[in-house]
Amino acid sequence: MRGRATTPRHIGQRPVYQVEYRPHPVRGYFVVDPEGRVASGAYGNRDLAAARADSLQRQADAAARRGPRAGLCCGSVFESEGIHNRMCGPCRGLGDPLGAYGYQGAGAGRKPRRSSGA
């Protein structure tokens, strides 16, 4: 289509924010959301509009990856921190080789500090 510039899109991805040139009523490049609504003001430079579209897309992708998710092992719903977080806390601890000895790491994923004389 002539007069329509879009940001690159990879095969298999969900809809993305796009950059479109619109001559009327205000001439310029606009960022358009996946539903087709204008998501920004007019830009005189396509690169500025593309940078804004990339920023909005990163925000949308980050928001889509967080939230309630079913765990891979037990299927219980837990609050996921992102695409890397697919197991709930209890299931993550099942494969811990030191769990049988009563050793548990700290809650933030770091081992507790070693004591000097125990």
Biopython code that builds the backbone (N, CA, C, O; Angstrom):
import numpy as np
from Bio.PDB.StructureBuilder import StructureBuilder

atoms = [
    (1, "MET", "N", (0.840, -1.176, 0.000)),
    (1, "MET", "CA", (0.000, 0.000, 0.000)),
    (1, "MET", "C", (0.879, 1.231, 0.000)),
    (1, "MET", "O", (1.863, 1.310, 0.736)),
    (2, "ARG", "N", (0.524, 2.165, -0.812)),
    (2, "ARG", "CA", (1.302, 3.383, -0.911)),
    (2, "ARG", "C", (0.938, 4.340, 0.216)),
    (2, "ARG", "O", (-0.232, 4.479, 0.573)),
    (3, "GLY", "N", (1.958, 5.003, 0.775)),
    (3, "GLY", "CA", (1.713, 5.981, 1.819)),
    (3, "GLY", "C", (1.614, 5.384, 3.210)),
    (3, "GLY", "O", (1.354, 6.104, 4.174)),
    (4, "ARG", "N", (1.815, 4.089, 3.327)),
    (4, "ARG", "CA", (1.710, 3.454, 4.640)),
    (4, "ARG", "C", (3.034, 2.772, 4.963)),
    (4, "ARG", "O", (3.440, 1.830, 4.282)),
    (5, "ALA", "N", (3.691, 3.247, 5.990)),
    (5, "ALA", "CA", (4.943, 2.651, 6.428)),
    (5, "ALA", "C", (4.691, 1.950, 7.750)),
    (5, "ALA", "O", (4.026, 2.492, 8.633)),
    (6, "THR", "N", (5.218, 0.753, 7.883)),
    (6, "THR", "CA", (4.998, 0.006, 9.118)),
    (6, "THR", "C", (6.330, -0.405, 9.718)),
    (6, "THR", "O", (7.341, -0.474, 9.019)),
    (7, "THR", "N", (6.325, -0.674, 11.001)),
    (7, "THR", "CA", (7.523, -1.181, 11.656)),
    (7, "THR", "C", (7.678, -2.651, 11.299)),
    (7, "THR", "O", (6.691, -3.310, 10.973)),
    (8, "PRO", "N", (8.913, -3.185, 11.353)),
    (8, "PRO", "CA", (9.114, -4.592, 10.996)),
    (8, "PRO", "C", (8.319, -5.523, 11.905)),
    (8, "PRO", "O", (8.167, -5.257, 13.097)),
    (9, "ARG", "N", (7.821, -6.601, 11.343)),
    (9, "ARG", "CA", (7.062, -7.584, 12.110)),
    (9, "ARG", "C", (7.572, -8.975, 11.770)),
    (9, "ARG", "O", (7.701, -9.324, 10.597)),
    (10, "HIS", "N", (7.855, -9.751, 12.774)),
    (10, "HIS", "CA", (8.348, -11.101, 12.572)),
    (10, "HIS", "C", (7.175, -12.069, 12.468)),
    (10, "HIS", "O", (6.127, -11.861, 13.079)),
    (11, "ILE", "N", (7.364, -13.114, 11.697)),
    (11, "ILE", "CA", (6.323, -14.120, 11.508)),
    (11, "ILE", "C", (6.048, -14.815, 12.833)),
    (11, "ILE", "O", (6.980, -15.206, 13.536)),
    (12, "GLY", "N", (4.779, -14.972, 13.176)),
    (12, "GLY", "CA", (4.393, -15.670, 14.385)),
    (12, "GLY", "C", (4.193, -14.773, 15.593)),
    (12, "GLY", "O", (3.738, -15.241, 16.637)),
    (13, "GLN", "N", (4.522, -13.496, 15.475)),
    (13, "GLN", "CA", (4.320, -12.590, 16.597)),
    (13, "GLN", "C", (2.896, -12.073, 16.597)),
    (13, "GLN", "O", (2.210, -12.097, 15.576)),
    (14, "ARG", "N", (2.463, -11.605, 17.755)),
    (14, "ARG", "CA", (1.143, -10.993, 17.851)),
    (14, "ARG", "C", (1.204, -9.597, 17.234)),
    (14, "ARG", "O", (2.292, -9.102, 16.943)),
    (15, "PRO", "N", (0.066, -8.963, 17.033)),
    (15, "PRO", "CA", (0.040, -7.642, 16.402)),
    (15, "PRO", "C", (0.923, -6.638, 17.133)),
    (15, "PRO", "O", (1.089, -6.700, 18.351)),
    (16, "VAL", "N", (1.476, -5.724, 16.370)),
    (16, "VAL", "CA", (2.412, -4.749, 16.911)),
    (16, "VAL", "C", (1.933, -3.323, 16.649)),
    (16, "VAL", "O", (1.043, -3.082, 15.833)),
    (17, "TYR", "N", (2.546, -2.397, 17.363)),
    (17, "TYR", "CA", (2.326, -0.983, 17.083)),
    (17, "TYR", "C", (2.986, -0.665, 15.752)),
    (17, "TYR", "O", (4.082, -1.148, 15.468)),
    (18, "GLN", "N", (2.331, 0.140, 14.942)),
    (18, "GLN", "CA", (2.831, 0.456, 13.612)),
    (18, "GLN", "C", (2.951, 1.958, 13.431)),
    (18, "GLN", "O", (2.359, 2.740, 14.175)),
    (19, "VAL", "N", (3.733, 2.350, 12.423)),
    (19, "VAL", "CA", (3.878, 3.755, 12.058)),
    (19, "VAL", "C", (3.176, 3.948, 10.724)),
    (19, "VAL", "O", (3.449, 3.232, 9.761)),
    (20, "GLU", "N", (2.274, 4.917, 10.671)),
    (20, "GLU", "CA", (1.549, 5.217, 9.436)),
    (20, "GLU", "C", (1.666, 6.699, 9.118)),
    (20, "GLU", "O", (1.679, 7.543, 10.014)),
    (21, "TYR", "N", (1.750, 7.000, 7.827)),
    (21, "TYR", "CA", (1.725, 8.388, 7.382)),
    (21, "TYR", "C", (0.289, 8.740, 7.034)),
    (21, "TYR", "O", (-0.364, 8.035, 6.265)),
    (22, "ARG", "N", (-0.198, 9.837, 7.605)),
    (22, "ARG", "CA", (-1.563, 10.290, 7.326)),
    (22, "ARG", "C", (-1.521, 11.757, 6.900)),
    (22, "ARG", "O", (-1.011, 12.607, 7.630)),
    (23, "PRO", "N", (-2.057, 12.045, 5.720)),
    (23, "PRO", "CA", (-2.012, 13.424, 5.231)),
    (23, "PRO", "C", (-3.132, 14.326, 5.746)),
    (23, "PRO", "O", (-3.046, 15.548, 5.628)),
    (24, "HIS", "N", (-4.186, 13.729, 6.317)),
    (24, "HIS", "CA", (-5.341, 14.551, 6.684)),
    (24, "HIS", "C", (-5.888, 14.111, 8.029)),
    (24, "HIS", "O", (-5.892, 12.897, 8.234)),
    (25, "PRO", "N", (-6.327, 14.877, 8.928)),
    (25, "PRO", "CA", (-6.398, 16.341, 8.935)),
    (25, "PRO", "C", (-5.064, 16.991, 9.301)),
    (25, "PRO", "O", (-4.835, 18.148, 8.948)),
    (26, "VAL", "N", (-4.180, 16.276, 9.998)),
    (26, "VAL", "CA", (-2.849, 16.797, 10.299)),
    (26, "VAL", "C", (-1.843, 15.905, 9.598)),
    (26, "VAL", "O", (-1.868, 14.686, 9.767)),
    (27, "ARG", "N", (-0.961, 16.499, 8.816)),
    (27, "ARG", "CA", (0.009, 15.724, 8.060)),
    (27, "ARG", "C", (1.144, 15.277, 8.976)),
    (27, "ARG", "O", (1.679, 16.079, 9.742)),
    (28, "GLY", "N", (1.512, 13.997, 8.899)),
    (28, "GLY", "CA", (2.631, 13.492, 9.679)),
    (28, "GLY", "C", (2.562, 11.993, 9.883)),
    (28, "GLY", "O", (1.664, 11.312, 9.388)),
    (29, "TYR", "N", (3.533, 11.502, 10.624)),
    (29, "TYR", "CA", (3.606, 10.079, 10.965)),
    (29, "TYR", "C", (2.955, 9.873, 12.325)),
    (29, "TYR", "O", (3.203, 10.627, 13.266)),
    (30, "PHE", "N", (2.126, 8.850, 12.416)),
    (30, "PHE", "CA", (1.398, 8.544, 13.640)),
    (30, "PHE", "C", (1.703, 7.110, 14.065)),
    (30, "PHE", "O", (1.941, 6.244, 13.223)),
    (31, "VAL", "N", (1.694, 6.867, 15.365)),
    (31, "VAL", "CA", (1.815, 5.508, 15.891)),
    (31, "VAL", "C", (0.399, 4.973, 16.050)),
    (31, "VAL", "O", (-0.458, 5.620, 16.652)),
    (32, "VAL", "N", (0.162, 3.775, 15.497)),
    (32, "VAL", "CA", (-1.157, 3.152, 15.524)),
    (32, "VAL", "C", (-1.053, 1.857, 16.325)),
    (32, "VAL", "O", (-0.157, 1.047, 16.088)),
    (33, "ASP", "N", (-1.970, 1.664, 17.275)),
    (33, "ASP", "CA", (-1.936, 0.460, 18.113)),
    (33, "ASP", "C", (-2.468, -0.746, 17.338)),
    (33, "ASP", "O", (-3.000, -0.579, 16.240)),
    (34, "PRO", "N", (-2.335, -1.961, 17.889)),
    (34, "PRO", "CA", (-2.778, -3.164, 17.169)),
    (34, "PRO", "C", (-4.258, -3.170, 16.792)),
    (34, "PRO", "O", (-4.648, -3.878, 15.864)),
    (35, "GLU", "N", (-5.097, -2.389, 17.497)),
    (35, "GLU", "CA", (-6.521, -2.325, 17.163)),
    (35, "GLU", "C", (-6.819, -1.281, 16.091)),
    (35, "GLU", "O", (-7.969, -1.143, 15.674)),
    (36, "GLY", "N", (-5.799, -0.541, 15.635)),
    (36, "GLY", "CA", (-5.994, 0.443, 14.580)),
    (36, "GLY", "C", (-6.256, 1.854, 15.071)),
    (36, "GLY", "O", (-6.527, 2.743, 14.264)),
    (37, "ARG", "N", (-6.181, 2.082, 16.382)),
    (37, "ARG", "CA", (-6.401, 3.425, 16.934)),
    (37, "ARG", "C", (-5.085, 4.186, 16.977)),
    (37, "ARG", "O", (-4.025, 3.602, 17.200)),
    (38, "VAL", "N", (-5.161, 5.490, 16.762)),
    (38, "VAL", "CA", (-3.973, 6.338, 16.833)),
    (38, "VAL", "C", (-3.521, 6.420, 18.287)),
    (38, "VAL", "O", (-4.313, 6.742, 19.172)),
    (39, "ALA", "N", (-2.235, 6.127, 18.532)),
    (39, "ALA", "CA", (-1.707, 6.077, 19.894)),
    (39, "ALA", "C", (-0.702, 7.187, 20.176)),
    (39, "ALA", "O", (-0.070, 7.185, 21.232)),
    (40, "SER", "N", (-0.542, 8.137, 19.253)),
    (40, "SER", "CA", (0.411, 9.224, 19.463)),
    (40, "SER", "C", (-0.026, 10.449, 18.678)),
    (40, "SER", "O", (-0.968, 10.405, 17.886)),
    (41, "GLY", "N", (0.676, 11.530, 18.918)),
    (41, "GLY", "CA", (0.471, 12.731, 18.125)),
    (41, "GLY", "C", (1.231, 12.608, 16.813)),
    (41, "GLY", "O", (1.851, 11.580, 16.541)),
    (42, "ALA", "N", (1.181, 13.652, 16.007)),
    (42, "ALA", "CA", (1.861, 13.641, 14.713)),
    (42, "ALA", "C", (3.355, 13.880, 14.898)),
    (42, "ALA", "O", (3.769, 14.730, 15.686)),
    (43, "TYR", "N", (4.153, 13.120, 14.165)),
    (43, "TYR", "CA", (5.601, 13.301, 14.133)),
    (43, "TYR", "C", (5.986, 13.722, 12.724)),
    (43, "TYR", "O", (5.469, 13.175, 11.749)),
    (44, "GLY", "N", (6.887, 14.687, 12.607)),
    (44, "GLY", "CA", (7.369, 15.112, 11.298)),
    (44, "GLY", "C", (8.442, 14.188, 10.755)),
    (44, "GLY", "O", (8.754, 14.229, 9.565)),
    (45, "ASN", "N", (9.008, 13.355, 11.616)),
    (45, "ASN", "CA", (10.091, 12.458, 11.251)),
    (45, "ASN", "C", (9.650, 11.019, 11.519)),
    (45, "ASN", "O", (9.163, 10.709, 12.607)),
    (46, "ARG", "N", (9.820, 10.150, 10.535)),
    (46, "ARG", "CA", (9.399, 8.757, 10.687)),
    (46, "ARG", "C", (10.203, 8.032, 11.766)),
    (46, "ARG", "O", (9.664, 7.187, 12.481)),
    (47, "ASP", "N", (11.493, 8.361, 11.883)),
    (47, "ASP", "CA", (12.330, 7.696, 12.883)),
    (47, "ASP", "C", (11.859, 7.985, 14.305)),
    (47, "ASP", "O", (11.906, 7.102, 15.162)),
    (48, "LEU", "N", (11.408, 9.202, 14.563)),
    (48, "LEU", "CA", (10.886, 9.536, 15.891)),
    (48, "LEU", "C", (9.613, 8.748, 16.186)),
    (48, "LEU", "O", (9.416, 8.258, 17.298)),
    (49, "ALA", "N", (8.759, 8.634, 15.183)),
    (49, "ALA", "CA", (7.525, 7.860, 15.359)),
    (49, "ALA", "C", (7.841, 6.378, 15.565)),
    (49, "ALA", "O", (7.188, 5.709, 16.367)),
    (50, "ALA", "N", (8.842, 5.864, 14.842)),
    (50, "ALA", "CA", (9.224, 4.455, 14.992)),
    (50, "ALA", "C", (9.805, 4.197, 16.381)),
    (50, "ALA", "O", (9.560, 3.143, 16.967)),
    (51, "ALA", "N", (10.570, 5.148, 16.910)),
    (51, "ALA", "CA", (11.118, 4.994, 18.264)),
    (51, "ALA", "C", (9.988, 4.954, 19.291)),
    (51, "ALA", "O", (10.038, 4.170, 20.238)),
    (52, "ARG", "N", (8.975, 5.792, 19.108)),
    (52, "ARG", "CA", (7.824, 5.791, 20.026)),
    (52, "ARG", "C", (7.048, 4.478, 19.912)),
    (52, "ARG", "O", (6.606, 3.926, 20.920)),
    (53, "ALA", "N", (6.882, 3.977, 18.678)),
    (53, "ALA", "CA", (6.182, 2.701, 18.473)),
    (53, "ALA", "C", (6.939, 1.562, 19.154)),
    (53, "ALA", "O", (6.323, 0.692, 19.769)),
    (54, "ASP", "N", (8.270, 1.560, 19.049)),
    (54, "ASP", "CA", (9.072, 0.523, 19.706)),
    (54, "ASP", "C", (8.928, 0.597, 21.219)),
    (54, "ASP", "O", (8.831, -0.432, 21.888)),
    (55, "SER", "N", (8.913, 1.810, 21.758)),
    (55, "SER", "CA", (8.755, 1.988, 23.201)),
    (55, "SER", "C", (7.400, 1.461, 23.673)),
    (55, "SER", "O", (7.322, 0.750, 24.676)),
    (56, "LEU", "N", (6.343, 1.807, 22.957)),
    (56, "LEU", "CA", (5.004, 1.332, 23.316)),
    (56, "LEU", "C", (4.907, -0.188, 23.193)),
    (56, "LEU", "O", (4.243, -0.836, 24.002)),
    (57, "GLN", "N", (5.570, -0.760, 22.183)),
    (57, "GLN", "CA", (5.537, -2.209, 21.992)),
    (57, "GLN", "C", (6.258, -2.924, 23.130)),
    (57, "GLN", "O", (5.780, -3.947, 23.620)),
    (58, "ARG", "N", (7.407, -2.392, 23.555)),
    (58, "ARG", "CA", (8.133, -3.000, 24.678)),
    (58, "ARG", "C", (7.287, -2.975, 25.946)),
    (58, "ARG", "O", (7.254, -3.952, 26.693)),
    (59, "GLN", "N", (6.600, -1.851, 26.190)),
    (59, "GLN", "CA", (5.738, -1.751, 27.365)),
    (59, "GLN", "C", (4.599, -2.766, 27.301)),
    (59, "GLN", "O", (4.277, -3.407, 28.301)),
    (60, "ALA", "N", (3.993, -2.910, 26.125)),
    (60, "ALA", "CA", (2.884, -3.859, 25.962)),
    (60, "ALA", "C", (3.365, -5.299, 26.125)),
    (60, "ALA", "O", (2.679, -6.119, 26.735)),
    (61, "ASP", "N", (4.545, -5.611, 25.579)),
    (61, "ASP", "CA", (5.086, -6.969, 25.700)),
    (61, "ASP", "C", (5.413, -7.306, 27.148)),
    (61, "ASP", "O", (5.144, -8.418, 27.603)),
    (62, "ALA", "N", (5.989, -6.355, 27.870)),
    (62, "ALA", "CA", (6.326, -6.591, 29.279)),
    (62, "ALA", "C", (5.063, -6.809, 30.104)),
    (62, "ALA", "O", (5.037, -7.678, 30.976)),
    (63, "ALA", "N", (4.028, -6.038, 29.842)),
    (63, "ALA", "CA", (2.773, -6.186, 30.588)),
    (63, "ALA", "C", (2.105, -7.523, 30.279)),
    (63, "ALA", "O", (1.469, -8.114, 31.151)),
    (64, "ALA", "N", (2.245, -8.001, 29.045)),
    (64, "ALA", "CA", (1.610, -9.263, 28.659)),
    (64, "ALA", "C", (2.298, -10.464, 29.297)),
    (64, "ALA", "O", (1.669, -11.507, 29.480)),
    (65, "ARG", "N", (3.565, -10.337, 29.633)),
    (65, "ARG", "CA", (4.308, -11.468, 30.190)),
    (65, "ARG", "C", (4.125, -11.613, 31.689)),
    (65, "ARG", "O", (4.347, -12.695, 32.233)),
    (66, "ARG", "N", (3.726, -10.550, 32.368)),
    (66, "ARG", "CA", (3.531, -10.603, 33.819)),
    (66, "ARG", "C", (2.093, -10.960, 34.134)),
    (66, "ARG", "O", (1.200, -10.811, 33.300)),
    (67, "GLY", "N", (1.885, -11.438, 35.361)),
    (67, "GLY", "CA", (0.521, -11.682, 35.794)),
    (67, "GLY", "C", (0.282, -13.126, 36.160)),
    (67, "GLY", "O", (1.225, -13.914, 36.232)),
    (68, "PRO", "N", (-0.969, -13.485, 36.394)),
    (68, "PRO", "CA", (-1.284, -14.855, 36.792)),
    (68, "PRO", "C", (-0.977, -15.845, 35.669)),
    (68, "PRO", "O", (-1.264, -15.596, 34.498)),
    (69, "ARG", "N", (-0.389, -16.966, 36.059)),
    (69, "ARG", "CA", (0.004, -17.972, 35.075)),
    (69, "ARG", "C", (-0.130, -19.346, 35.719)),
    (69, "ARG", "O", (0.103, -19.496, 36.918)),
    (70, "ALA", "N", (-0.497, -20.325, 34.948)),
    (70, "ALA", "CA", (-0.567, -21.702, 35.451)),
    (70, "ALA", "C", (0.833, -22.304, 35.426)),
    (70, "ALA", "O", (1.546, -22.180, 34.430)),
    (71, "GLY", "N", (1.227, -22.952, 36.516)),
    (71, "GLY", "CA", (2.553, -23.553, 36.607)),
    (71, "GLY", "C", (2.697, -24.752, 35.678)),
    (71, "GLY", "O", (1.711, -25.410, 35.348)),
    (72, "LEU", "N", (3.918, -25.032, 35.259)),
    (72, "LEU", "CA", (4.174, -26.151, 34.349)),
    (72, "LEU", "C", (4.010, -27.510, 35.016)),
    (72, "LEU", "O", (3.555, -28.456, 34.373)),
    (73, "CYS", "N", (4.368, -27.628, 36.284)),
    (73, "CYS", "CA", (4.331, -28.934, 36.957)),
    (73, "CYS", "C", (2.948, -29.281, 37.497)),
    (73, "CYS", "O", (2.349, -30.282, 37.102)),
    (74, "CYS", "N", (2.450, -28.444, 38.403)),
    (74, "CYS", "CA", (1.206, -28.794, 39.097)),
    (74, "CYS", "C", (-0.024, -28.095, 38.515)),
    (74, "CYS", "O", (-1.153, -28.497, 38.797)),
    (75, "GLY", "N", (0.181, -27.072, 37.719)),
    (75, "GLY", "CA", (-0.941, -26.367, 37.112)),
    (75, "GLY", "C", (-1.593, -25.335, 38.009)),
    (75, "GLY", "O", (-2.572, -24.705, 37.610)),
    (76, "SER", "N", (-1.069, -25.146, 39.224)),
    (76, "SER", "CA", (-1.665, -24.139, 40.113)),
    (76, "SER", "C", (-1.345, -22.742, 39.592)),
    (76, "SER", "O", (-0.285, -22.519, 39.006)),
    (77, "VAL", "N", (-2.249, -21.821, 39.804)),
    (77, "VAL", "CA", (-2.076, -20.455, 39.322)),
    (77, "VAL", "C", (-1.243, -19.673, 40.332)),
    (77, "VAL", "O", (-1.517, -19.703, 41.532)),
    (78, "PHE", "N", (-0.226, -18.974, 39.838)),
    (78, "PHE", "CA", (0.627, -18.142, 40.682)),
    (78, "PHE", "C", (0.934, -16.850, 39.937)),
    (78, "PHE", "O", (0.693, -16.752, 38.734)),
    (79, "GLU", "N", (1.460, -15.866, 40.642)),
    (79, "GLU", "CA", (1.776, -14.561, 40.056)),
    (79, "GLU", "C", (3.156, -14.639, 39.402)),
    (79, "GLU", "O", (4.175, -14.683, 40.091)),
    (80, "SER", "N", (3.180, -14.654, 38.076)),
    (80, "SER", "CA", (4.422, -14.775, 37.327)),
    (80, "SER", "C", (5.110, -13.423, 37.208)),
    (80, "SER", "O", (4.451, -12.390, 37.088)),
    (81, "GLU", "N", (6.445, -13.434, 37.242)),
    (81, "GLU", "CA", (7.228, -12.209, 37.095)),
    (81, "GLU", "C", (7.602, -11.955, 35.648)),
    (81, "GLU", "O", (8.109, -10.878, 35.338)),
    (82, "GLY", "N", (7.376, -12.892, 34.760)),
    (82, "GLY", "CA", (7.730, -12.727, 33.355)),
    (82, "GLY", "C", (7.772, -14.071, 32.659)),
    (82, "GLY", "O", (7.412, -15.093, 33.244)),
    (83, "ILE", "N", (8.213, -14.071, 31.408)),
    (83, "ILE", "CA", (8.210, -15.282, 30.596)),
    (83, "ILE", "C", (9.156, -16.341, 31.167)),
    (83, "ILE", "O", (8.952, -17.534, 30.942)),
    (84, "HIS", "N", (10.184, -15.919, 31.901)),
    (84, "HIS", "CA", (11.139, -16.856, 32.480)),
    (84, "HIS", "C", (10.585, -17.581, 33.702)),
    (84, "HIS", "O", (11.139, -18.605, 34.103)),
    (85, "ASN", "N", (9.523, -17.087, 34.295)),
    (85, "ASN", "CA", (8.985, -17.614, 35.550)),
    (85, "ASN", "C", (7.782, -18.499, 35.251)),
    (85, "ASN", "O", (6.662, -18.001, 35.136)),
    (86, "ARG", "N", (8.004, -19.820, 35.122)),
    (86, "ARG", "CA", (6.928, -20.732, 34.740)),
    (86, "ARG", "C", (6.606, -21.780, 35.793)),
    (86, "ARG", "O", (5.718, -22.608, 35.584)),
    (87, "MET", "N", (7.317, -21.761, 36.931)),
    (87, "MET", "CA", (7.058, -22.736, 37.992)),
    (87, "MET", "C", (6.728, -22.007, 39.283)),
    (87, "MET", "O", (7.352, -20.999, 39.618)),
    (88, "CYS", "N", (5.742, -22.525, 40.005)),
    (88, "CYS", "CA", (5.397, -21.936, 41.301)),
    (88, "CYS", "C", (6.504, -22.257, 42.308)),
    (88, "CYS", "O", (7.338, -23.127, 42.055)),
    (89, "GLY", "N", (6.514, -21.572, 43.424)),
    (89, "GLY", "CA", (7.555, -21.747, 44.433)),
    (89, "GLY", "C", (7.700, -23.166, 44.959)),
    (89, "GLY", "O", (8.818, -23.679, 45.003)),
    (90, "PRO", "N", (6.602, -23.829, 45.364)),
    (90, "PRO", "CA", (6.739, -25.199, 45.873)),
    (90, "PRO", "C", (7.305, -26.177, 44.839)),
    (90, "PRO", "O", (8.115, -27.036, 45.188)),
    (91, "CYS", "N", (6.898, -26.062, 43.588)),
    (91, "CYS", "CA", (7.411, -26.976, 42.562)),
    (91, "CYS", "C", (8.877, -26.691, 42.253)),
    (91, "CYS", "O", (9.635, -27.615, 41.956)),
    (92, "ARG", "N", (9.281, -25.442, 42.319)),
    (92, "ARG", "CA", (10.668, -25.088, 42.057)),
    (92, "ARG", "C", (11.585, -25.735, 43.099)),
    (92, "ARG", "O", (12.716, -26.104, 42.783)),
    (93, "GLY", "N", (11.105, -25.873, 44.336)),
    (93, "GLY", "CA", (11.918, -26.461, 45.396)),
    (93, "GLY", "C", (11.958, -27.977, 45.382)),
    (93, "GLY", "O", (12.762, -28.562, 46.108)),
    (94, "LEU", "N", (11.119, -28.647, 44.582)),
    (94, "LEU", "CA", (11.084, -30.116, 44.569)),
    (94, "LEU", "C", (12.384, -30.732, 44.074)),
    (94, "LEU", "O", (12.778, -31.798, 44.547)),
    (95, "GLY", "N", (13.045, -30.091, 43.148)),
    (95, "GLY", "CA", (14.273, -30.649, 42.593)),
    (95, "GLY", "C", (15.517, -30.243, 43.358)),
    (95, "GLY", "O", (16.627, -30.477, 42.881)),
    (96, "ASP", "N", (15.370, -29.645, 44.525)),
    (96, "ASP", "CA", (16.508, -29.184, 45.310)),
    (96, "ASP", "C", (17.185, -30.375, 45.984)),
    (96, "ASP", "O", (16.558, -31.023, 46.822)),
    (97, "PRO", "N", (18.442, -30.692, 45.651)),
    (97, "PRO", "CA", (19.101, -31.864, 46.236)),
    (97, "PRO", "C", (19.364, -31.725, 47.733)),
    (97, "PRO", "O", (19.508, -32.734, 48.423)),
    (98, "LEU", "N", (19.430, -30.504, 48.247)),
    (98, "LEU", "CA", (19.697, -30.314, 49.671)),
    (98, "LEU", "C", (18.422, -30.209, 50.490)),
    (98, "LEU", "O", (18.490, -30.067, 51.710)),
    (99, "GLY", "N", (17.269, -30.275, 49.854)),
    (99, "GLY", "CA", (16.005, -30.169, 50.566)),
    (99, "GLY", "C", (15.787, -31.301, 51.554)),
    (99, "GLY", "O", (15.146, -31.099, 52.586)),
    (100, "ALA", "N", (16.307, -32.490, 51.263)),
    (100, "ALA", "CA", (16.155, -33.636, 52.162)),
    (100, "ALA", "C", (16.919, -33.445, 53.466)),
    (100, "ALA", "O", (16.612, -34.087, 54.471)),
    (101, "TYR", "N", (17.908, -32.566, 53.450)),
    (101, "TYR", "CA", (18.709, -32.314, 54.649)),
    (101, "TYR", "C", (18.215, -31.104, 55.428)),
    (101, "TYR", "O", (18.853, -30.697, 56.400)),
    (102, "GLY", "N", (17.100, -30.525, 55.023)),
    (102, "GLY", "CA", (16.540, -29.384, 55.728)),
    (102, "GLY", "C", (17.166, -28.059, 55.348)),
    (102, "GLY", "O", (16.872, -27.039, 55.972)),
    (103, "TYR", "N", (18.023, -28.049, 54.336)),
    (103, "TYR", "CA", (18.656, -26.803, 53.913)),
    (103, "TYR", "C", (17.753, -26.109, 52.908)),
    (103, "TYR", "O", (17.361, -26.712, 51.909)),
    (104, "GLN", "N", (17.427, -24.880, 53.152)),
    (104, "GLN", "CA", (16.630, -24.084, 52.225)),
    (104, "GLN", "C", (17.393, -22.806, 51.936)),
    (104, "GLN", "O", (17.901, -22.172, 52.861)),
    (105, "GLY", "N", (17.485, -22.419, 50.684)),
    (105, "GLY", "CA", (18.118, -21.155, 50.328)),
    (105, "GLY", "C", (17.250, -19.994, 50.771)),
    (105, "GLY", "O", (16.096, -20.182, 51.157)),
    (106, "ALA", "N", (17.806, -18.798, 50.713)),
    (106, "ALA", "CA", (17.050, -17.605, 51.089)),
    (106, "ALA", "C", (15.938, -17.371, 50.080)),
    (106, "ALA", "O", (16.019, -17.853, 48.950)),
    (107, "GLY", "N", (14.901, -16.639, 50.469)),
    (107, "GLY", "CA", (13.745, -16.405, 49.614)),
    (107, "GLY", "C", (14.057, -15.647, 48.347)),
    (107, "GLY", "O", (13.343, -15.808, 47.357)),
    (108, "ALA", "N", (15.098, -14.822, 48.332)),
    (108, "ALA", "CA", (15.415, -14.017, 47.155)),
    (108, "ALA", "C", (16.299, -14.770, 46.175)),
    (108, "ALA", "O", (16.815, -14.169, 45.233)),
    (109, "GLY", "N", (16.488, -16.070, 46.373)),
    (109, "GLY", "CA", (17.282, -16.844, 45.444)),
    (109, "GLY", "C", (18.765, -16.888, 45.795)),
    (109, "GLY", "O", (19.544, -17.502, 45.067)),
    (110, "ARG", "N", (19.169, -16.260, 46.877)),
    (110, "ARG", "CA", (20.568, -16.278, 47.284)),
    (110, "ARG", "C", (20.743, -17.227, 48.460)),
    (110, "ARG", "O", (19.844, -17.378, 49.287)),
    (111, "LYS", "N", (21.887, -17.853, 48.527)),
    (111, "LYS", "CA", (22.179, -18.736, 49.652)),
    (111, "LYS", "C", (22.432, -17.897, 50.898)),
    (111, "LYS", "O", (22.936, -16.778, 50.801)),
    (112, "PRO", "N", (22.084, -18.432, 52.073)),
    (112, "PRO", "CA", (22.373, -17.687, 53.295)),
    (112, "PRO", "C", (23.881, -17.587, 53.519)),
    (112, "PRO", "O", (24.648, -18.423, 53.041)),
    (113, "ARG", "N", (24.287, -16.570, 54.240)),
    (113, "ARG", "CA", (25.695, -16.347, 54.516)),
    (113, "ARG", "C", (26.254, -17.471, 55.384)),
    (113, "ARG", "O", (25.577, -17.952, 56.293)),
    (114, "ARG", "N", (27.467, -17.881, 55.108)),
    (114, "ARG", "CA", (28.101, -18.938, 55.901)),
    (114, "ARG", "C", (28.473, -18.391, 57.272)),
    (114, "ARG", "O", (28.924, -17.253, 57.405)),
    (115, "SER", "N", (28.277, -19.218, 58.281)),
    (115, "SER", "CA", (28.707, -18.802, 59.621)),
    (115, "SER", "C", (30.183, -19.150, 59.782)),
    (115, "SER", "O", (30.680, -20.077, 59.142)),
    (116, "SER", "N", (30.867, -18.421, 60.618)),
    (116, "SER", "CA", (32.308, -18.614, 60.733)),
    (116, "SER", "C", (32.701, -19.754, 61.664)),
    (116, "SER", "O", (33.785, -20.314, 61.504)),
    (117, "GLY", "N", (31.857, -20.122, 62.637)),
    (117, "GLY", "CA", (32.328, -21.124, 63.575)),
    (117, "GLY", "C", (31.383, -22.273, 63.835)),
    (117, "GLY", "O", (31.614, -23.020, 64.785)),
    (118, "ALA", "N", (30.366, -22.461, 63.079)),
    (118, "ALA", "CA", (29.404, -23.512, 63.364)),
    (118, "ALA", "C", (29.929, -24.752, 62.788)),
    (118, "ALA", "O", (29.293, -25.801, 62.895)),
]
sb = StructureBuilder()
sb.init_structure("model")
sb.init_model(0)
sb.init_chain("A")
sb.init_seg("    ")
for serial, (resi, resn, name, xyz) in enumerate(atoms, 1):
    if name == "N":
        sb.init_residue(resn, " ", resi, " ")
    sb.init_atom(name, np.array(xyz, "f"), 0.0, 1.0, " ", f" {name:<3s}", serial, name[0])
structure = sb.get_structure()
